[in-house]
């Protein structure tokens, strides 16, 4: 869990083609490492697999703002290249939502 309460949490659900789950996991793991290492506005990314459906991945990302995520982040060369590669394993459009923390357990 992030302690970055001033920013935004981005929740992304990604449908994956059944025969492409390992490729998707590798690609997401690689891009996560690149983003966290190179983008200071990103404060962490968690990757989860649906316990009941291995063809659904969930990303939870912590960013300074929605504008930073949707603007500069999505325009980086590494994200543009990833979005091109993702066409080979996504089974449809990912679902994005943006959240702000208002309470947390100690």
Secondary structure, 3 states (H helix, E strand, C coil): CCCCCCCEEEEEEEEECHHHHHHHHHHHHHHHHHHHHHCCCEEEEEEEECCCCCCEEEEEEEECCHHHHHHHHHHCHHHHHHHHHHCCCECCCCEEEEECCCCCCC
